[in-house]
């Protein structure tokens, strides 16, 4: 298109003479080169804009992914905290209740405050208090049956040695120094013979896992122990 325009201008400039024609051609060529550079510059700027736009899209995607990952992390963190809080409550030792607890619970339904109920407890007869104590003991037995106690970890080597060599009737204070001295005199192999057996530890781990699962189940169904 540019060459056709130059050709048309050349035709118009022909009547002006050779000199004018030459001057015109120089100007036309310079104009063409200048226009070409401008076109190249525009194309270069367009490429830069296109590259920046593509880079911006990539960065926006990265930002969206980071925001999504952060929300997921926060969600998982809250869930984990909730699970840990439930475990802390579920694994607590069973809290035993007393006859007074039963008495307060039975008399709190009519809106009376605890500080009003407790003085009435002191006025009960021994037989009445014993009746509430019996109810409390029955309730405690039910709770112990429901919230089974935590399995005991197998005793370590020294504890096993003491248990096997501490005779009934002997005071621990009187024999503790003697047993400690005897333990120190044992060889490494003899001490290891009192250690925890692999099968005992494996049974303990399995029992502990089952206990934790049971406690969580009971906690979700009946509340904390």
GUGUPA-101388 format. One record per residue (C-alpha): x, y, z; residue in one letter. Coordinates in steps of 0.1 Angstrom, whole numbers, plus 5000, padded with zeros to 4 digits. Layout:
BEGIN
<finu><east>X</east><north>Y</north><up>Z</up><code>a</code></finu>
...
END
This chain:
BEGIN
<finu><east>5000</east><north>5000</north><up>5000</up><code>x</code></finu>
<finu><east>5029</east><north>5023</north><up>5008</up><code>x</code></finu>
<finu><east>5046</east><north>5017</north><up>4975</up><code>x</code></finu>
<finu><east>5014</east><north>5024</north><up>4956</up><code>x</code></finu>
<finu><east>5011</east><north>5057</north><up>4974</up><code>x</code></finu>
<finu><east>5047</east><north>5066</north><up>4965</up><code>x</code></finu>
<finu><east>5040</east><north>5057</north><up>4929</up><code>x</code></finu>
<finu><east>5010</east><north>5080</north><up>4928</up><code>x</code></finu>
<finu><east>5029</east><north>5108</north><up>4943</up><code>x</code></finu>
<finu><east>5058</east><north>5102</north><up>4918</up><code>x</code></finu>
<finu><east>5033</east><north>5107</north><up>4890</up><code>x</code></finu>
<finu><east>5020</east><north>5140</north><up>4904</up><code>x</code></finu>
<finu><east>5056</east><north>5152</north><up>4910</up><code>x</code></finu>
<finu><east>5068</east><north>5143</north><up>4874</up><code>x</code></finu>
<finu><east>5058</east><north>5177</north><up>4859</up><code>x</code></finu>
<finu><east>5079</east><north>5196</north><up>4884</up><code>x</code></finu>
<finu><east>5112</east><north>5184</north><up>4869</up><code>x</code></finu>
<finu><east>5141</east><north>5161</north><up>4876</up><code>x</code></finu>
<finu><east>5155</east><north>5180</north><up>4906</up><code>x</code></finu>
<finu><east>5122</east><north>5183</north><up>4923</up><code>x</code></finu>
<finu><east>5115</east><north>5147</north><up>4914</up><code>x</code></finu>
<finu><east>5147</east><north>5136</north><up>4931</up><code>x</code></finu>
<finu><east>5140</east><north>5156</north><up>4962</up><code>x</code></finu>
<finu><east>5106</east><north>5142</north><up>4964</up><code>x</code></finu>
<finu><east>5119</east><north>5106</north><up>4961</up><code>x</code></finu>
<finu><east>5144</east><north>5112</north><up>4989</up><code>x</code></finu>
<finu><east>5116</east><north>5126</north><up>5011</up><code>x</code></finu>
<finu><east>5093</east><north>5097</north><up>5002</up><code>x</code></finu>
<finu><east>5120</east><north>5071</north><up>5010</up><code>x</code></finu>
<finu><east>5128</east><north>5088</north><up>5044</up><code>x</code></finu>
<finu><east>5091</east><north>5089</north><up>5051</up><code>x</code></finu>
<finu><east>5087</east><north>5052</north><up>5043</up><code>x</code></finu>
<finu><east>5116</east><north>5043</north><up>5066</up><code>x</code></finu>
<finu><east>5102</east><north>5064</north><up>5094</up><code>x</code></finu>
<finu><east>5068</east><north>5049</north><up>5090</up><code>x</code></finu>
<finu><east>5083</east><north>5014</north><up>5090</up><code>x</code></finu>
<finu><east>5102</east><north>5021</north><up>5122</up><code>x</code></finu>
<finu><east>5070</east><north>5034</north><up>5138</up><code>x</code></finu>
<finu><east>5051</east><north>5003</north><up>5127</up><code>x</code></finu>
<finu><east>5079</east><north>4981</north><up>5142</up><code>x</code></finu>
<finu><east>5077</east><north>5001</north><up>5174</up><code>x</code></finu>
<finu><east>5040</east><north>4997</north><up>5177</up><code>x</code></finu>
<finu><east>5043</east><north>4960</north><up>5171</up><code>x</code></finu>
<finu><east>5070</east><north>4958</north><up>5197</up><code>x</code></finu>
<finu><east>5048</east><north>4976</north><up>5222</up><code>x</code></finu>
<finu><east>5019</east><north>4954</north><up>5214</up><code>x</code></finu>
<finu><east>5041</east><north>4923</north><up>5221</up><code>x</code></finu>
<finu><east>5052</east><north>4938</north><up>5254</up><code>x</code></finu>
<finu><east>5016</east><north>4945</north><up>5264</up><code>x</code></finu>
<finu><east>5006</east><north>4909</north><up>5254</up><code>x</code></finu>
<finu><east>5035</east><north>4894</north><up>5274</up><code>x</code></finu>
<finu><east>5026</east><north>4916</north><up>5304</up><code>x</code></finu>
<finu><east>4990</east><north>4905</north><up>5301</up><code>x</code></finu>
<finu><east>4999</east><north>4869</north><up>5300</up><code>x</code></finu>
<finu><east>5023</east><north>4873</north><up>5329</up><code>x</code></finu>
<finu><east>4995</east><north>4891</north><up>5349</up><code>x</code></finu>
<finu><east>4971</east><north>4862</north><up>5342</up><code>x</code></finu>
<finu><east>4997</east><north>4837</north><up>5355</up><code>x</code></finu>
<finu><east>5003</east><north>4857</north><up>5386</up><code>x</code></finu>
<finu><east>4966</east><north>4861</north><up>5392</up><code>x</code></finu>
<finu><east>4962</east><north>4823</north><up>5389</up><code>x</code></finu>
<finu><east>4991</east><north>4818</north><up>5414</up><code>x</code></finu>
<finu><east>4974</east><north>4842</north><up>5438</up><code>x</code></finu>
<finu><east>4941</east><north>4824</north><up>5435</up><code>x</code></finu>
<finu><east>4958</east><north>4791</north><up>5442</up><code>x</code></finu>
<finu><east>4976</east><north>4805</north><up>5472</up><code>x</code></finu>
<finu><east>4944</east><north>4819</north><up>5486</up><code>x</code></finu>
<finu><east>4926</east><north>4786</north><up>5481</up><code>x</code></finu>
<finu><east>4955</east><north>4767</north><up>5497</up><code>x</code></finu>
<finu><east>4954</east><north>4791</north><up>5527</up><code>x</code></finu>
<finu><east>4917</east><north>4787</north><up>5532</up><code>x</code></finu>
<finu><east>4921</east><north>4749</north><up>5530</up><code>x</code></finu>
<finu><east>4950</east><north>4750</north><up>5555</up><code>x</code></finu>
<finu><east>4929</east><north>4772</north><up>5579</up><code>x</code></finu>
<finu><east>4900</east><north>4748</north><up>5575</up><code>x</code></finu>
<finu><east>4922</east><north>4717</north><up>5583</up><code>x</code></finu>
<finu><east>4938</east><north>4735</north><up>5612</up><code>x</code></finu>
<finu><east>4904</east><north>4743</north><up>5628</up><code>x</code></finu>
<finu><east>4893</east><north>4707</north><up>5622</up><code>x</code></finu>
<finu><east>4925</east><north>4694</north><up>5638</up><code>x</code></finu>
<finu><east>4921</east><north>4716</north><up>5668</up><code>x</code></finu>
<finu><east>4885</east><north>4705</north><up>5672</up><code>x</code></finu>
<finu><east>4896</east><north>4668</north><up>5671</up><code>x</code></finu>
<finu><east>4923</east><north>4674</north><up>5696</up><code>x</code></finu>
<finu><east>4900</east><north>4692</north><up>5720</up><code>x</code></finu>
<finu><east>4876</east><north>4662</north><up>5717</up><code>x</code></finu>
<finu><east>4904</east><north>4638</north><up>5724</up><code>x</code></finu>
<finu><east>4916</east><north>4658</north><up>5754</up><code>x</code></finu>
<finu><east>4881</east><north>4655</north><up>5769</up><code>x</code></finu>
<finu><east>4875</east><north>4619</north><up>5759</up><code>x</code></finu>
<finu><east>4907</east><north>4606</north><up>5773</up><code>x</code></finu>
<finu><east>4903</east><north>4622</north><up>5807</up><code>x</code></finu>
<finu><east>4901</east><north>4599</north><up>5838</up><code>x</code></finu>
<finu><east>4866</east><north>4591</north><up>5849</up><code>x</code></finu>
<finu><east>4854</east><north>4617</north><up>5874</up><code>x</code></finu>
<finu><east>4838</east><north>4601</north><up>5904</up><code>x</code></finu>
<finu><east>4807</east><north>4616</north><up>5918</up><code>x</code></finu>
<finu><east>4796</east><north>4617</north><up>5955</up><code>x</code></finu>
<finu><east>4763</east><north>4615</north><up>5973</up><code>x</code></finu>
<finu><east>4763</east><north>4652</north><up>5975</up><code>x</code></finu>
<finu><east>4766</east><north>4655</north><up>5937</up><code>x</code></finu>
<finu><east>4735</east><north>4633</north><up>5934</up><code>x</code></finu>
<finu><east>4716</east><north>4653</north><up>5960</up><code>x</code></finu>
<finu><east>4724</east><north>4686</north><up>5943</up><code>x</code></finu>
<finu><east>4714</east><north>4673</north><up>5908</up><code>x</code></finu>
<finu><east>4681</east><north>4660</north><up>5921</up><code>x</code></finu>
<finu><east>4672</east><north>4692</north><up>5938</up><code>x</code></finu>
<finu><east>4685</east><north>4717</north><up>5912</up><code>x</code></finu>
<finu><east>4656</east><north>4710</north><up>5888</up><code>x</code></finu>
<finu><east>4632</east><north>4735</north><up>5906</up><code>x</code></finu>
<finu><east>4655</east><north>4765</north><up>5900</up><code>x</code></finu>
<finu><east>4673</east><north>4764</north><up>5934</up><code>x</code></finu>
<finu><east>4709</east><north>4775</north><up>5935</up><code>x</code></finu>
<finu><east>4737</east><north>4753</north><up>5946</up><code>x</code></finu>
<finu><east>4745</east><north>4776</north><up>5976</up><code>x</code></finu>
<finu><east>4709</east><north>4770</north><up>5987</up><code>x</code></finu>
<finu><east>4709</east><north>4732</north><up>5982</up><code>x</code></finu>
<finu><east>4742</east><north>4724</north><up>6000</up><code>x</code></finu>
<finu><east>4731</east><north>4736</north><up>6034</up><code>x</code></finu>
<finu><east>4701</east><north>4712</north><up>6032</up><code>x</code></finu>
<finu><east>4725</east><north>4684</north><up>6027</up><code>x</code></finu>
<finu><east>4740</east><north>4689</north><up>6061</up><code>x</code></finu>
<finu><east>4706</east><north>4686</north><up>6077</up><code>x</code></finu>
<finu><east>4701</east><north>4651</north><up>6062</up><code>x</code></finu>
<finu><east>4704</east><north>4621</north><up>6085</up><code>x</code></finu>
<finu><east>4732</east><north>4596</north><up>6081</up><code>x</code></finu>
<finu><east>4709</east><north>4570</north><up>6066</up><code>x</code></finu>
<finu><east>4697</east><north>4595</north><up>6040</up><code>x</code></finu>
<finu><east>4732</east><north>4605</north><up>6031</up><code>x</code></finu>
<finu><east>4741</east><north>4568</north><up>6029</up><code>x</code></finu>
<finu><east>4713</east><north>4563</north><up>6004</up><code>x</code></finu>
<finu><east>4727</east><north>4590</north><up>5982</up><code>x</code></finu>
<finu><east>4762</east><north>4576</north><up>5986</up><code>x</code></finu>
<finu><east>4749</east><north>4542</north><up>5974</up><code>x</code></finu>
<finu><east>4733</east><north>4559</north><up>5943</up><code>x</code></finu>
<finu><east>4766</east><north>4577</north><up>5936</up><code>x</code></finu>
<finu><east>4786</east><north>4544</north><up>5939</up><code>x</code></finu>
<finu><east>4762</east><north>4527</north><up>5915</up><code>x</code></finu>
<finu><east>4765</east><north>4556</north><up>5891</up><code>x</code></finu>
<finu><east>4803</east><north>4555</north><up>5893</up><code>x</code></finu>
<finu><east>4804</east><north>4518</north><up>5886</up><code>x</code></finu>
<finu><east>4782</east><north>4524</north><up>5855</up><code>x</code></finu>
<finu><east>4805</east><north>4552</north><up>5843</up><code>x</code></finu>
<finu><east>4836</east><north>4530</north><up>5849</up><code>x</code></finu>
<finu><east>4820</east><north>4503</north><up>5828</up><code>x</code></finu>
<finu><east>4811</east><north>4527</north><up>5801</up><code>x</code></finu>
<finu><east>4844</east><north>4547</north><up>5802</up><code>x</code></finu>
<finu><east>4868</east><north>4519</north><up>5805</up><code>x</code></finu>
<finu><east>4901</east><north>4527</north><up>5822</up><code>x</code></finu>
<finu><east>4932</east><north>4534</north><up>5801</up><code>x</code></finu>
<finu><east>4954</east><north>4503</north><up>5796</up><code>x</code></finu>
<finu><east>4985</east><north>4503</north><up>5817</up><code>x</code></finu>
<finu><east>5019</east><north>4504</north><up>5800</up><code>x</code></finu>
<finu><east>5041</east><north>4474</north><up>5807</up><code>x</code></finu>
<finu><east>5065</east><north>4480</north><up>5836</up><code>x</code></finu>
<finu><east>5101</east><north>4488</north><up>5828</up><code>x</code></finu>
<finu><east>5130</east><north>4466</north><up>5837</up><code>x</code></finu>
<finu><east>5136</east><north>4480</north><up>5872</up><code>x</code></finu>
<finu><east>5100</east><north>4480</north><up>5881</up><code>x</code></finu>
<finu><east>5097</east><north>4444</north><up>5871</up><code>x</code></finu>
<finu><east>5128</east><north>4435</north><up>5892</up><code>x</code></finu>
<finu><east>5113</east><north>4453</north><up>5922</up><code>x</code></finu>
<finu><east>5079</east><north>4436</north><up>5919</up><code>x</code></finu>
<finu><east>5095</east><north>4402</north><up>5916</up><code>x</code></finu>
<finu><east>5118</east><north>4407</north><up>5946</up><code>x</code></finu>
<finu><east>5096</east><north>4427</north><up>5969</up><code>x</code></finu>
<finu><east>5079</east><north>4402</north><up>5992</up><code>x</code></finu>
<finu><east>5045</east><north>4409</north><up>6007</up><code>x</code></finu>
<finu><east>5047</east><north>4424</north><up>6042</up><code>x</code></finu>
<finu><east>5080</east><north>4442</north><up>6036</up><code>x</code></finu>
<finu><east>5080</east><north>4480</north><up>6038</up><code>x</code></finu>
<finu><east>5091</east><north>4495</north><up>6006</up><code>x</code></finu>
<finu><east>5111</east><north>4521</north><up>6025</up><code>x</code></finu>
<finu><east>5130</east><north>4493</north><up>6043</up><code>x</code></finu>
<finu><east>5138</east><north>4473</north><up>6011</up><code>x</code></finu>
<finu><east>5141</east><north>4500</north><up>5985</up><code>x</code></finu>
<finu><east>5178</east><north>4507</north><up>5992</up><code>x</code></finu>
<finu><east>5186</east><north>4469</north><up>5992</up><code>x</code></finu>
<finu><east>5168</east><north>4464</north><up>5959</up><code>x</code></finu>
<finu><east>5185</east><north>4494</north><up>5944</up><code>x</code></finu>
<finu><east>5219</east><north>4480</north><up>5954</up><code>x</code></finu>
<finu><east>5211</east><north>4446</north><up>5941</up><code>x</code></finu>
<finu><east>5199</east><north>4461</north><up>5908</up><code>x</code></finu>
<finu><east>5232</east><north>4479</north><up>5903</up><code>x</code></finu>
<finu><east>5251</east><north>4447</north><up>5908</up><code>x</code></finu>
<finu><east>5233</east><north>4430</north><up>5879</up><code>x</code></finu>
<finu><east>5250</east><north>4426</north><up>5846</up><code>x</code></finu>
<finu><east>5236</east><north>4443</north><up>5815</up><code>x</code></finu>
<finu><east>5222</east><north>4410</north><up>5802</up><code>x</code></finu>
<finu><east>5205</east><north>4403</north><up>5835</up><code>x</code></finu>
<finu><east>5189</east><north>4437</north><up>5835</up><code>x</code></finu>
<finu><east>5177</east><north>4432</north><up>5800</up><code>x</code></finu>
<finu><east>5160</east><north>4400</north><up>5810</up><code>x</code></finu>
<finu><east>5136</east><north>4421</north><up>5831</up><code>x</code></finu>
<finu><east>5129</east><north>4444</north><up>5802</up><code>x</code></finu>
<finu><east>5096</east><north>4448</north><up>5783</up><code>x</code></finu>
<finu><east>5090</east><north>4420</north><up>5760</up><code>x</code></finu>
<finu><east>5082</east><north>4428</north><up>5724</up><code>x</code></finu>
<finu><east>5049</east><north>4410</north><up>5724</up><code>x</code></finu>
<finu><east>5039</east><north>4427</north><up>5756</up><code>x</code></finu>
<finu><east>5045</east><north>4461</north><up>5741</up><code>x</code></finu>
<finu><east>5027</east><north>4452</north><up>5709</up><code>x</code></finu>
<finu><east>4997</east><north>4440</north><up>5729</up><code>x</code></finu>
<finu><east>4998</east><north>4473</north><up>5749</up><code>x</code></finu>
<finu><east>4998</east><north>4494</north><up>5717</up><code>x</code></finu>
<finu><east>4969</east><north>4475</north><up>5702</up><code>x</code></finu>
<finu><east>4949</east><north>4478</north><up>5735</up><code>x</code></finu>
<finu><east>4957</east><north>4515</north><up>5737</up><code>x</code></finu>
<finu><east>4945</east><north>4521</north><up>5701</up><code>x</code></finu>
<finu><east>4913</east><north>4502</north><up>5708</up><code>x</code></finu>
<finu><east>4908</east><north>4522</north><up>5741</up><code>x</code></finu>
<finu><east>4912</east><north>4555</north><up>5723</up><code>x</code></finu>
<finu><east>4887</east><north>4546</north><up>5696</up><code>x</code></finu>
<finu><east>4862</east><north>4534</north><up>5722</up><code>x</code></finu>
<finu><east>4866</east><north>4565</north><up>5744</up><code>x</code></finu>
<finu><east>4860</east><north>4588</north><up>5714</up><code>x</code></finu>
<finu><east>4829</east><north>4569</north><up>5704</up><code>x</code></finu>
<finu><east>4815</east><north>4570</north><up>5740</up><code>x</code></finu>
<finu><east>4824</east><north>4607</north><up>5742</up><code>x</code></finu>
<finu><east>4804</east><north>4615</north><up>5711</up><code>x</code></finu>
<finu><east>4774</east><north>4595</north><up>5723</up><code>x</code></finu>
<finu><east>4774</east><north>4603</north><up>5761</up><code>x</code></finu>
<finu><east>4797</east><north>4633</north><up>5766</up><code>x</code></finu>
<finu><east>4829</east><north>4635</north><up>5786</up><code>x</code></finu>
<finu><east>4837</east><north>4611</north><up>5814</up><code>x</code></finu>
END
